[in-house]
Amino acid sequence: MAAIRAVLFDLYDTLAWADGAILDAGRAEIALRAGIDPIAFLDDLRVTEPARFRGELGSDEEQLTTVLRSCGARLTPSEIHELALLERATWRRGVTLYDDALDHLQASRRRGFRLALVSNCAAQSALWIADQRLDREVDHVVLSCDVGSMKPEPAIFRAALERIDVAPDEALFVDDRAGHLDAARELGLQTVLIARGATRIPPTGHLTIGALADLMAML
């Protein structure tokens, strides 16, 4: 096994957690202000998630325009902009870094590891990452909406490895989904499953940790 030179981190349920109730409530408010049915709006967001996660619908404002129009709303660009600002505020309230995330990233960099954030997400998450300055805590941010590929597809892992300039067996990938880890391991990456708050974890074939402090002890 090669020495680890880089660590790739998933975002959601690894470094941060999203409160679905807050996000859904904020989006329901967007629908009401747009004069459309909130349930239909939320349903359409779920239907368009794969396209949004691959960046196929453009920026957050372009995504809102597409989804709102499909629900029957006809708004001006300035009205769309105001609703996009509301959604960004909703994400600031609804997504929170775990208490150990920043300390772990900073400690990892002090030890000389190259770091990358690798996430399946849409433009809203990209804006949240920038707003939290999380991009300053890693060497590269590799998002599905930017590279057009989603985990567990090989392309997103290859993009991350290319950007941090390490061989697959020199990289460790941390994620909360075994399927994503399986795909990374097939490419030659070393893998760790993080299961925050879990009391019973079914066997996955991956090393398993409950918090990032456990990972630091392994590196």
C-alpha positions in Angstrom: 0.0 0.0 0.0 1.4 3.4 -1.0 1.9 6.2 1.5 -1.1 8.5 1.5 -0.3 12.0 0.1 -3.8 13.3 -0.4 -7.3 13.0 1.2 -10.5 13.5 -0.8 -13.5 14.4 1.3 -17.2 14.1 0.5 -19.2 17.1 1.7 -22.7 16.1 3.0 -22.7 13.9 6.1 -18.9 13.9 6.0 -17.9 17.6 6.6 -21.3 19.2 6.8 -24.9 18.3 7.3 -28.1 19.6 5.7 -31.3 20.2 7.6 -33.9 19.1 5.1 -36.8 20.7 7.0 -35.1 24.1 6.8 -34.3 23.7 3.1 -37.8 22.6 2.2 -39.4 25.4 4.2 -37.2 27.9 2.4 -38.1 26.5 -0.9 -41.8 26.4 -0.1 -41.5 30.1 0.7 -39.9 30.7 -2.7 -42.8 28.9 -4.3 -45.4 31.0 -2.4 -43.7 34.2 -3.4 -43.7 33.0 -7.0 -47.4 32.3 -6.8 -47.1 28.5 -7.5 -47.9 25.4 -5.5 -45.0 24.6 -3.1 -45.5 20.8 -3.4 -45.3 21.0 -7.2 -42.1 23.1 -6.9 -40.5 20.7 -4.5 -41.4 17.8 -6.7 -39.9 19.4 -9.7 -36.7 20.2 -7.8 -36.4 16.5 -7.0 -37.1 15.5 -10.6 -34.5 17.9 -12.0 -31.9 17.0 -9.4 -29.7 14.8 -11.7 -29.6 17.6 -14.3 -28.9 20.2 -11.7 -26.2 18.1 -10.1 -24.5 17.7 -13.5 -24.6 21.5 -14.1 -26.9 21.0 -17.1 -29.3 23.8 -15.9 -26.7 26.4 -15.3 -26.4 28.8 -12.4 -28.7 28.9 -9.4 -30.7 31.7 -11.0 -31.0 29.8 -14.3 -32.1 26.7 -12.4 -34.7 28.6 -10.6 -36.0 30.1 -13.8 -36.3 26.7 -15.4 -38.0 25.0 -12.5 -40.4 27.9 -11.7 -41.4 28.2 -15.4 -42.1 24.4 -15.5 -44.5 25.0 -12.5 -46.2 27.9 -14.3 -44.5 30.9 -12.9 -43.6 33.8 -15.2 -41.2 36.1 -13.4 -38.9 39.0 -14.4 -35.1 38.6 -14.0 -35.1 40.9 -11.0 -37.8 38.8 -9.3 -35.8 35.6 -10.0 -32.7 37.3 -8.5 -34.6 38.1 -5.3 -35.8 34.6 -5.0 -32.3 33.3 -5.6 -31.0 35.5 -2.8 -33.7 34.0 -0.6 -32.6 30.5 -1.5 -29.0 31.3 -0.7 -30.0 32.6 2.7 -31.9 29.4 3.2 -28.8 27.3 2.5 -26.8 29.4 5.0 -29.4 28.5 7.6 -29.9 24.9 6.6 -26.4 23.6 6.0 -23.9 23.4 8.9 -20.3 22.3 9.1 -19.7 19.6 11.7 -17.7 20.9 14.7 -14.7 18.9 13.9 -14.5 19.7 10.1 -12.4 22.8 10.0 -10.0 21.7 12.7 -9.4 18.4 10.9 -8.9 20.1 7.5 -6.4 22.5 9.0 -4.6 19.8 10.9 -4.3 17.7 7.7 -2.8 20.5 5.8 -0.3 21.2 8.5 0.8 17.6 8.2 1.4 18.1 4.5 -1.6 16.3 3.0 -3.1 17.7 -0.2 -6.9 18.0 0.2 -9.8 18.0 -2.2 -13.6 18.3 -1.7 -15.5 15.9 -4.0 -19.3 16.3 -3.9 -22.4 15.5 -5.8 -24.3 18.8 -5.7 -25.9 21.7 -7.6 -24.9 25.4 -7.9 -26.5 26.2 -4.5 -23.9 24.1 -2.7 -21.1 25.7 -4.7 -22.3 29.1 -3.5 -22.5 27.8 0.1 -19.0 26.5 0.0 -17.7 29.8 -1.2 -19.8 31.7 1.4 -18.3 29.5 4.2 -14.8 29.9 2.7 -14.5 26.2 2.8 -12.7 26.4 -0.6 -9.8 28.1 1.3 -9.4 25.0 3.5 -8.7 22.6 0.7 -6.4 22.6 -2.3 -9.2 21.9 -4.8 -13.0 21.8 -4.9 -14.4 19.2 -7.4 -18.1 19.4 -7.7 -20.4 17.4 -10.0 -22.1 20.5 -11.2 -18.7 21.8 -12.4 -17.3 18.6 -14.0 -20.5 17.1 -15.3 -19.9 13.8 -13.6 -21.4 12.4 -10.4 -20.1 9.8 -7.9 -19.9 6.9 -8.3 -18.8 7.6 -11.9 -15.1 7.3 -12.4 -14.7 10.7 -14.2 -15.3 12.8 -11.0 -12.6 10.8 -9.1 -10.2 11.1 -12.0 -10.8 14.9 -12.2 -10.0 15.2 -8.5 -6.8 13.1 -8.8 -5.6 15.1 -11.7 -6.1 18.4 -9.9 -4.3 17.3 -6.8 -1.7 15.5 -8.9 -1.4 12.2 -7.1 -1.7 8.6 -8.1 -4.9 6.8 -7.1 -3.1 4.6 -4.5 -1.7 7.7 -2.9 -5.1 9.1 -2.2 -7.6 8.3 0.6 -11.3 9.0 -0.1 -13.7 9.6 2.8 -17.5 9.3 2.2 -20.6 8.2 4.0 -21.9 6.0 1.1 -20.4 2.6 0.5 -21.3 2.7 -3.2 -19.2 5.8 -3.8 -16.3 4.2 -1.9 -16.6 1.0 -3.9 -16.2 3.0 -7.1 -13.2 4.8 -5.7 -11.6 1.6 -4.6 -12.0 0.1 -8.1 -9.9 3.0 -9.4 -7.2 2.2 -6.8 -8.0 4.8 -4.1 -7.8 3.9 -0.5 -11.2 4.3 1.2 -12.8 5.1 4.6 -16.5 5.1 5.4 -17.6 7.8 7.9 -20.8 6.9 9.8 -21.5 9.8 12.1 -23.9 9.0 14.9 -24.4 5.4 13.8 -24.7 2.8 16.5 -24.8 -0.3 14.2 -23.0 -0.3 10.9 -23.5 -3.2 8.5 -20.2 -4.6 7.0 -19.2 -2.7 3.9 -15.6 -3.9 3.3 -14.3 -0.4 4.0 -12.5 0.9 7.1 -15.1 2.7 9.2 -14.9 5.7 11.4 -17.4 7.6 13.5 -15.7 11.0 13.4 -12.8 12.8 11.7 -10.7 12.5 14.8 -10.6 8.7 14.2 -9.3 9.4 10.7 -6.4 11.6 11.9 -5.3 8.7 14.1 -5.1 6.5 11.0 -3.1 8.9 8.8 
